[in-house]
């Protein structure tokens, strides 16, 4: 099956198809710039993209969702509405969709969502510096009684989850059960009702820039499923319009 993907660096491609819009919601203590590469890839595939920023450490998750998502959705053209989220952004979308349901809602890809909370929050909540850095929203991401993710209903819309199992923080990983990405355990990314789940060798903070993550994200938006057979090399070459190594010098298929 042919995967048709645009390049990550060339933005002189076909114009976006206005009928298909993707809203990108970044994570805690990040900005909308974290999704710049994903936006370029999606636009190269013909999607219209809305990439809002929001003050992630200044309010509760519900308040952030209500202040951010409606305006982003209103900026989309009429047609199927998709979401791609990172970390807490996925919890924001779940929270908002538990109270609002656009009729044109399509598929959603969540990157490293703490759907069952994070033990890191349990450990450091109440420490002044941690609380100041992460704000009210961050303190809602634990695994205890005050966990917002654990209070949300199962998803009843098409969701694909991409989890990472590589960590750059040994100390944080010791606080998390099983495989993790340095901030969220793989087991915590699972949510009842999701359509697909894939674990990739990526870390939490910059996973949205990984070629394979981008490729799997676009694939789920298009088909509703991931493809575990795609390698990092395959994904990178597809991003540069070189599927199947056909463009590489010396490949017999390129010789006349």
Secondary structure as GFF3:
##gff-version 3
##sequence-region A 1 256
A	DSSP	beta_strand	17	25	.	.	.	ID=ss1
A	DSSP	three_ten_helix	32	35	.	.	.	ID=ss2
A	DSSP	alpha_helix	36	44	.	.	.	ID=ss3
A	DSSP	beta_strand	47	50	.	.	.	ID=ss4
A	DSSP	alpha_helix	61	74	.	.	.	ID=ss5
A	DSSP	beta_strand	80	86	.	.	.	ID=ss6
A	DSSP	alpha_helix	88	97	.	.	.	ID=ss7
A	DSSP	beta_strand	105	111	.	.	.	ID=ss8
A	DSSP	alpha_helix	119	124	.	.	.	ID=ss9
A	DSSP	alpha_helix	128	138	.	.	.	ID=ss10
A	DSSP	alpha_helix	148	151	.	.	.	ID=ss11
A	DSSP	beta_strand	159	164	.	.	.	ID=ss12
A	DSSP	alpha_helix	170	175	.	.	.	ID=ss13
A	DSSP	alpha_helix	186	189	.	.	.	ID=ss14
A	DSSP	beta_strand	196	200	.	.	.	ID=ss15
A	DSSP	three_ten_helix	207	209	.	.	.	ID=ss16
A	DSSP	alpha_helix	211	223	.	.	.	ID=ss17
A	DSSP	alpha_helix	232	239	.	.	.	ID=ss18
A	DSSP	three_ten_helix	243	245	.	.	.	ID=ss19
A	DSSP	three_ten_helix	252	254	.	.	.	ID=ss20
###
